[in-house]
Amino acid sequence: MTYSVAVAGASGYAGGELLRLLAGHPEFEIRTVTGHSSAGRPLIESQPHLRSLAELTLQPTEPEVLDGHDIVFFALPHGASGALTAQLRDVRLAVDCGADHRLESATDWAAFYGGEHHEPWAYGVPELPVAGEGSLAKQRDRLVGAARIAAPGCNASTVSLSLAPGIAAGVIEPRDIVSVLAVGPSGAGKAAKTHLLGAELMGTANPYAVGGTHRHIPEIRQALRAAGASEEPSLSFTPVLVPMSRGILATSTARLAAGASAGEVRAAWEAAYSDEPFVHLLPEGVFPRTADALGANTCLMGLAIDEAAGRVVVVAALDNLAKGTAGAAIQSANIALGIPETTGLPMNGVAP
């Protein structure tokens, strides 16, 4: 079966990555692409690397343009998709790559985003452990047959995947978690901003959203609660822009739970991810580079215990546009529609 697909926000980075991956999907046919200020222009002007889609023209991002497709992927700025998705009447599956449908708490939405809080959708990180639904239950189970899916924030899914196995197994504590991330500027979108210019990024590392203000913090706490956190997770989260166009390298540390052994810690992550096609725990003593996940739908992680500090250390790497956004969206759509989960998604990265 072939599913008709529309991509809203196709002129941006996330939209371009969705199209790159969708173009190789054997069961999805891209029929419609939309933009805002670029409507009426050829897609190839905004996405010159997508040569196989050169015949497409960007249309206005309006409900009547999107309705009637089997699947609509939204790659719009935060706050832009909620009202639009509410107007859809004839779409089998909608997948939102923005934040509008991620948060369950209206209070969290008001504190970190503001504006109208929209209904939360099934969260699109299939590999996340979920408490209370079997010893190895995953978020994947909640995606089967879903009609509405919220793809994750790229930083949020990196940290959540890093820590959820330890929370679910009770080998790390949910309080006093610290995550520091090196991130590429493509996660901030394609709009021209002075602090994202090459001249401002080359040769330097720039922290931002310091002091608990980053919008992905409530999303991480929500995922860790779902994994079975014994108390409300507390998280110090600091992202740092570095001069690479794509990628996230997240170093997360958490207190080792009383009585937990090194063997139990590693066993928790092995049990969570040993059968996962896209989340890979590396051998003991090996840690990932962002380059190893470039262009792939993979999250790679290394695990260690800092005995002196009594903390577990997880270093995770992924491509923020691939596994962090578009890949997660397509992977979740595959699951919802009953298509083999790995269909159309690359496991191999690009090197050098």
DRENLUMFI-443468 format. One record per residue (C-alpha): residue number from 0; residue in one letter; x, y, z. Coordinates in steps of 0.02 Angstrom, whole numbers. Layout:
# DRENLUMFI-443468
 nuba guba     c1     c2     c3
  NUM    a      X      Y      Z
...
//
This chain:
# DRENLUMFI-443468
 nuba guba     c1     c2     c3
    0    m      0      0      0
    1    t     58    177    -38
    2    y     14    319     81
    3    s     -5    497     19
    4    v    102    620    119
    5    a    104    807    145
    6    v    243    901    236
    7    a    198   1069    313
    8    g    347   1183    340
    9    a    447   1099    202
   10    s    566   1245    175
   11    g    650   1232    346
   12    y    785   1117    413
   13    a    667    992    496
   14    g    553    993    344
   15    g    701    964    230
   16    e    760    817    334
   17    l    586    742    333
   18    l    583    754    144
   19    r    758    679    126
   20    l    707    525    225
   21    l    531    514    155
   22    a    600    517    -23
   23    g    677    346      8
   24    h    526    269     95
   25    p    448    133    -14
   26    e    271    154     55
   27    f    258    344     71
   28    e    225    457    -79
   29    i    262    642    -55
   30    r    122    734   -144
   31    t    116    904    -60
   32    v    242   1022     21
   33    t    196   1186    102
   34    g    284   1342    162
   35    h    243   1515    225
   36    s    339   1657    144
   37    s    406   1534     15
   38    a    234   1477    -46
   39    g    226   1479   -236
   40    r    412   1449   -255
   41    p    493   1286   -314
   42    l    545   1173   -169
   43    i    717   1155   -247
   44    e    754   1339   -211
   45    s    737   1307    -24
   46    q    805   1129    -24
   47    p    933   1120   -166
   48    h    999    952   -102
   49    l    833    865   -135
   50    r    856    837   -321
   51    s    728    696   -333
   52    l    591    815   -275
   53    a    632    957   -395
   54    e    459    950   -475
   55    l    369   1002   -314
   56    t    309   1179   -282
   57    l    279   1248   -108
   58    q     96   1281    -70
   59    p     20   1385     70
   60    t     11   1302    241
   61    e   -178   1295    254
   62    p   -299   1159    314
   63    e   -381   1139    145
   64    v   -211   1106     64
   65    l   -165    973    194
   66    d   -333    886    213
   67    g   -361    729    111
   68    h   -186    658    132
   69    d   -158    495    224
   70    i    -15    570    326
   71    v     33    749    366
   72    f    199    790    447
   73    f    210    961    529
   74    a    380   1046    540
   75    l    320   1216    598
   76    p    381   1336    734
   77    h    320   1303    911
   78    g    146   1371    935
   79    a    102   1364    750
   80    s     36   1188    726
   81    g    -91   1171    867
   82    a   -228   1278    792
   83    l   -193   1209    618
   84    t   -202   1026    668
   85    a   -368   1057    754
   86    q   -443   1104    585
   87    l   -397    941    497
   88    r   -548    835    453
   89    d   -485    702    333
   90    v   -309    649    384
   91    r   -276    472    444
   92    l   -113    512    535
   93    a    -40    679    589
   94    v    137    691    658
   95    d    192    854    738
   96    c    378    889    746
   97    g    347   1047    847
   98    a    311   1059   1033
   99    d    125   1097   1027
  100    h     66    922   1072
  101    r    212    856   1178
  102    l    174    915   1355
  103    e     39    838   1462
  104    s     44    979   1590
  105    a    -39   1145   1548
  106    t     61   1222   1690
  107    d    226   1168   1611
  108    w    168   1234   1443
  109    a    125   1403   1518
  110    a    292   1413   1610
  111    f    404   1365   1464
  112    y    308   1412   1306
  113    g    154   1517   1344
  114    g     -3   1533   1241
  115    e   -138   1401   1218
  116    h   -102   1226   1282
  117    h   -157   1094   1157
  118    e   -206    913   1186
  119    p    -54    799   1211
  120    w    -28    667   1077
  121    a     60    498   1084
  122    y    243    536   1116
  123    g    354    482    971
  124    v    506    403   1055
  125    p    472    217   1030
  126    e    621    154   1131
  127    l    582    242   1294
  128    p    546    123   1440
  129    v    371    144   1513
  130    a    332     94   1691
  131    g    185    -12   1745
  132    e    156   -101   1580
  133    g    275   -249   1596
  134    s    458   -258   1641
  135    l    518   -209   1467
  136    a    369   -107   1405
  137    k    410     36   1288
  138    q    327    193   1222
  139    r    317     97   1058
  140    d    164      6   1125
  141    r     69    170   1140
  142    l    107    215    959
  143    v     25     62    880
  144    g   -130    122    788
  145    a   -107    302    843
  146    a   -188    437    736
  147    r    -95    584    813
  148    i     89    582    863
  149    a    201    714    942
  150    a    380    693    883
  151    p    507    734   1020
  152    g    621    880   1053
  153    c    794    827    996
  154    n    884    873   1158
  155    a    743    799   1261
  156    s    745    630   1177
  157    t    935    620   1189
  158    v    934    647   1377
  159    s    778    543   1408
  160    l    847    394   1312
  161    s   1010    414   1409
  162    l    930    404   1581
  163    a    762    313   1569
  164    p    835    136   1581
  165    g    918    179   1748
  166    i    759    259   1814
  167    a    653    110   1760
  168    a    772    -13   1843
  169    g    793     91   2001
  170    v    983     97   1987
  171    i    994    288   1977
  172    e    906    422   2076
  173    p    788    544   1988
  174    r    849    694   2089
  175    d   1008    792   2056
  176    i   1025    744   1872
  177    v   1148    850   1774
  178    s   1153    857   1583
  179    v   1271    962   1478
  180    l   1249    956   1290
  181    a   1354   1009   1141
  182    v   1229   1048   1003
  183    g   1233   1104    823
  184    p   1139   1263    775
  185    s   1023   1178    650
  186    g    914   1134    799
  187    a    869   1318    813
  188    g    791   1321    640
  189    k    830   1405    475
  190    a    775   1583    514
  191    a    916   1710    506
  192    k    978   1753    681
  193    t   1136   1849    722
  194    h   1198   1728    856
  195    l   1184   1584    732
  196    l   1290   1664    596
  197    g   1448   1572    548
  198    a   1554   1719    605
  199    e   1476   1706    778
  200    l   1494   1516    793
  201    m   1660   1473    713
  202    g   1798   1442    838
  203    t   1691   1461    993
  204    a   1568   1370   1106
  205    n   1417   1468   1167
  206    p   1305   1416   1313
  207    y   1121   1464   1305
  208    a    960   1442   1405
  209    v   1067   1428   1562
  210    g    988   1409   1734
  211    g    840   1295   1701
  212    t    755   1395   1564
  213    h    769   1277   1415
  214    r    601   1222   1345
  215    h    649   1038   1337
  216    i    667   1021   1526
  217    p    482    982   1563
  218    e    481    859   1419
  219    i    627    764   1496
  220    r    547    764   1668
  221    q    386    698   1590
  222    a    479    555   1505
  223    l    570    508   1665
  224    r    407    508   1763
  225    a    335    391   1631
  226    a    486    278   1655
  227    g    440    260   1838
  228    a    536    395   1933
  229    s    507    369   2119
  230    e    499    557   2148
  231    e    484    713   2040
  232    p    644    719   1935
  233    s    758    868   1962
  234    l    870    914   1817
  235    s   1007   1041   1785
  236    f   1013   1057   1595
  237    t   1140   1163   1501
  238    p   1154   1163   1311
  239    v   1306   1235   1222
  240    l   1308   1285   1038
  241    v   1464   1220    950
  242    p   1522   1245    770
  243    m   1449   1089    688
  244    s   1293   1102    581
  245    r   1213    943    650
  246    g   1227    837    803
  247    i   1204    823    991
  248    l   1329    754   1115
  249    a   1243    742   1284
  250    t   1338    701   1443
  251    s   1214    658   1581
  252    t   1255    607   1758
  253    a   1143    543   1897
  254    r   1170    482   2074
  255    l   1197    295   2090
  256    a   1054    220   2191
  257    a   1100    146   2360
  258    g   1157    -33   2342
  259    a   1162    -34   2152
  260    s   1314   -122   2080
  261    a   1409    -84   1920
  262    g   1344   -246   1846
  263    e   1164   -200   1884
  264    v   1188    -29   1806
  265    r   1253    -95   1641
  266    a   1124   -233   1641
  267    a    985   -104   1651
  268    w   1041    -16   1491
  269    e   1077   -181   1403
  270    a    903   -245   1444
  271    a    824    -85   1379
  272    y    917    -72   1215
  273    s    995   -239   1166
  274    d    856   -276   1040
  275    e    830    -99    977
  276    p    874    -66    795
  277    f    916    118    819
  278    v    975    141   1000
  279    h   1143     59   1032
  280    l   1239     41   1195
  281    l   1424     36   1151
  282    p   1548    -87   1230
  283    e   1615    -46   1401
  284    g   1744     94   1392
  285    v   1687    153   1220
  286    f   1600    321   1196
  287    p   1517    394   1041
  288    r   1558    542    930
  289    t   1426    646    844
  290    a   1508    604    678
  291    d   1463    421    702
  292    a   1276    461    695
  293    l   1279    592    557
  294    g   1133    566    438
  295    a   1075    407    526
  296    n    922    368    631
  297    t   1032    306    773
  298    c   1067    356    952
  299    l   1235    292   1014
  300    m   1281    292   1197
  301    g   1424    247   1313
  302    l   1405    210   1498
  303    a   1523    227   1646
  304    i   1518    239   1835
  305    d   1614    376   1924
  306    e   1649    280   2084
  307    a   1727    429   2175
  308    a   1575    538   2142
  309    g   1447    399   2161
  310    r   1370    443   1994
  311    v   1323    355   1833
  312    v   1385    442   1675
  313    v   1299    420   1506
  314    v   1368    500   1348
  315    a   1245    496   1202
  316    a   1263    555   1022
  317    l   1134    576    885
  318    d   1095    683    734
  319    n    970    812    794
  320    l    883    824    625
  321    a    880    636    592
  322    k    850    528    747
  323    g    816    685    849
  324    t    671    745    741
  325    a    626    681    567
  326    g    686    503    593
  327    a    589    486    755
  328    a    434    555    667
  329    i    444    430    524
  330    q    490    284    639
  331    s    337    323    744
  332    a    227    338    590
  333    n    286    167    531
  334    i    235     92    698
  335    a     66    178    698
  336    l     25    112    525
  337    g     89    -65    553
  338    i    237    -45    435
  339    p    402   -126    487
  340    e    481      1    602
  341    t    646     18    511
  342    t    569     50    339
  343    g    647    197    248
  344    l    766    240    391
  345    p    956    233    379
  346    m   1057    148    514
  347    n   1224    192    435
  348    g   1296    365    454
  349    v   1401    470    335
  350    a   1590    476    356
  351    p   1706    566    357
//
